[in-house]
Amino acid sequence: MNIILTAEIESALVAEAQKRSVAPEALALGVLHDRFVADYGQNETDGTGTLADFLAPYIGTFHSGDQQTQPAELTESNDADYVQYLLEKWRRGKL
């Protein structure tokens, strides 16, 4: 499907996409998905939904048991260890 936008809508879409640092096409697709496909009421009424369920259309998640990498191991340690890890990562230009 191709949709022809008016100049006014295209301008507003481009401006908002720039604010969000996303492509205008991705923003348009997300807005249309949210408006016509997403079912936000599903978990709001029964109280069983989690934050991850609510954010699922927008973020990726993984189970910490899937990979035994240093960040996953540090979550069982204290905050000072994690801060040290982040500082080292920042010094290497990886953060």
C-alpha positions as a Markdown table, in Angstrom:
| # | Residue | x | y | z |
|---|---|---|---|---|
| 1 | Met | 0.0 | 0.0 | 0.0 |
| 2 | Asn | 1.2 | 3.5 | -0.8 |
| 3 | Ile | -0.1 | 6.5 | 1.0 |
| 4 | Ile | 0.3 | 10.0 | -0.5 |
| 5 | Leu | 0.8 | 12.5 | 2.3 |
| 6 | Thr | -0.1 | 16.2 | 2.1 |
| 7 | Ala | 2.8 | 18.6 | 2.4 |
| 8 | Glu | 1.5 | 19.6 | 5.8 |
| 9 | Ile | 1.4 | 16.0 | 7.2 |
| 10 | Glu | 4.8 | 15.2 | 5.6 |
| 11 | Ser | 6.4 | 18.2 | 7.2 |
| 12 | Ala | 4.9 | 17.4 | 10.6 |
| 13 | Leu | 6.0 | 13.8 | 10.3 |
| 14 | Val | 9.5 | 14.7 | 9.4 |
| 15 | Ala | 9.8 | 17.2 | 12.2 |
| 16 | Glu | 8.6 | 14.7 | 14.8 |
| 17 | Ala | 10.8 | 11.9 | 13.4 |
| 18 | Gln | 13.8 | 14.2 | 13.7 |
| 19 | Lys | 12.9 | 15.0 | 17.4 |
| 20 | Arg | 12.8 | 11.3 | 18.1 |
| 21 | Ser | 15.9 | 10.4 | 16.0 |
| 22 | Val | 14.0 | 7.9 | 13.9 |
| 23 | Ala | 13.2 | 7.6 | 10.2 |
| 24 | Pro | 9.9 | 9.2 | 9.2 |
| 25 | Glu | 8.7 | 5.9 | 7.7 |
| 26 | Ala | 9.4 | 4.1 | 11.0 |
| 27 | Leu | 7.5 | 6.7 | 13.0 |
| 28 | Ala | 4.5 | 6.6 | 10.6 |
| 29 | Leu | 4.4 | 2.8 | 10.7 |
| 30 | Gly | 4.6 | 2.9 | 14.5 |
| 31 | Val | 1.8 | 5.4 | 14.8 |
| 32 | Leu | -0.4 | 3.4 | 12.4 |
| 33 | His | 0.4 | 0.2 | 14.3 |
| 34 | Asp | -0.5 | 1.8 | 17.7 |
| 35 | Arg | -3.7 | 3.2 | 16.3 |
| 36 | Phe | -5.1 | 0.2 | 14.4 |
| 37 | Val | -3.3 | -2.9 | 15.6 |
| 38 | Ala | -2.0 | -2.6 | 19.2 |
| 39 | Asp | -4.3 | -3.9 | 22.0 |
| 40 | Tyr | -3.3 | -1.8 | 25.0 |
| 41 | Gly | -6.4 | -2.7 | 27.0 |
| 42 | Gln | -5.4 | -6.3 | 27.2 |
| 43 | Asn | -3.4 | -6.2 | 30.4 |
| 44 | Glu | -4.7 | -3.0 | 31.9 |
| 45 | Thr | -8.0 | -4.4 | 33.1 |
| 46 | Asp | -6.9 | -7.7 | 34.6 |
| 47 | Gly | -3.7 | -6.4 | 36.3 |
| 48 | Thr | -1.6 | -9.3 | 35.2 |
| 49 | Gly | 0.6 | -7.4 | 32.6 |
| 50 | Thr | 4.1 | -6.5 | 33.3 |
| 51 | Leu | 6.1 | -3.4 | 32.2 |
| 52 | Ala | 7.9 | -5.7 | 29.7 |
| 53 | Asp | 4.5 | -6.7 | 28.2 |
| 54 | Phe | 3.5 | -3.0 | 27.9 |
| 55 | Leu | 6.8 | -2.1 | 26.2 |
| 56 | Ala | 7.1 | -5.2 | 24.0 |
| 57 | Pro | 6.2 | -3.4 | 20.8 |
| 58 | Tyr | 9.0 | -0.9 | 21.4 |
| 59 | Ile | 11.9 | -2.8 | 23.0 |
| 60 | Gly | 13.7 | -6.1 | 22.7 |
| 61 | Thr | 14.2 | -8.3 | 25.8 |
| 62 | Phe | 16.2 | -11.3 | 26.7 |
| 63 | His | 16.3 | -13.7 | 29.6 |
| 64 | Ser | 19.5 | -13.3 | 31.6 |
| 65 | Gly | 19.9 | -17.0 | 31.7 |
| 66 | Asp | 20.2 | -17.1 | 27.9 |
| 67 | Gln | 23.8 | -15.8 | 28.0 |
| 68 | Gln | 26.3 | -15.9 | 30.8 |
| 69 | Thr | 28.0 | -12.7 | 29.9 |
| 70 | Gln | 29.7 | -10.3 | 32.3 |
| 71 | Pro | 26.8 | -7.8 | 32.6 |
| 72 | Ala | 24.4 | -10.6 | 33.5 |
| 73 | Glu | 26.8 | -11.9 | 36.1 |
| 74 | Leu | 27.3 | -8.4 | 37.6 |
| 75 | Thr | 23.6 | -8.1 | 38.3 |
| 76 | Glu | 24.1 | -10.6 | 41.1 |
| 77 | Ser | 27.0 | -8.5 | 42.5 |
| 78 | Asn | 26.9 | -5.2 | 44.3 |
| 79 | Asp | 26.4 | -1.8 | 42.7 |
| 80 | Ala | 30.1 | -0.8 | 43.1 |
| 81 | Asp | 31.1 | -3.7 | 40.8 |
| 82 | Tyr | 28.6 | -2.6 | 38.1 |
| 83 | Val | 29.7 | 1.0 | 38.3 |
| 84 | Gln | 33.3 | -0.1 | 37.9 |
| 85 | Tyr | 32.3 | -2.2 | 34.9 |
| 86 | Leu | 30.5 | 0.8 | 33.3 |
| 87 | Leu | 33.5 | 3.1 | 34.0 |
| 88 | Glu | 35.9 | 0.6 | 32.3 |
| 89 | Lys | 33.5 | 0.3 | 29.3 |
| 90 | Trp | 33.3 | 4.1 | 29.1 |
| 91 | Arg | 37.1 | 4.5 | 29.2 |
| 92 | Arg | 37.3 | 2.1 | 26.3 |
| 93 | Gly | 34.8 | 4.1 | 24.3 |
| 94 | Lys | 32.2 | 1.3 | 24.3 |
| 95 | Leu | 29.5 | 3.1 | 26.3 |
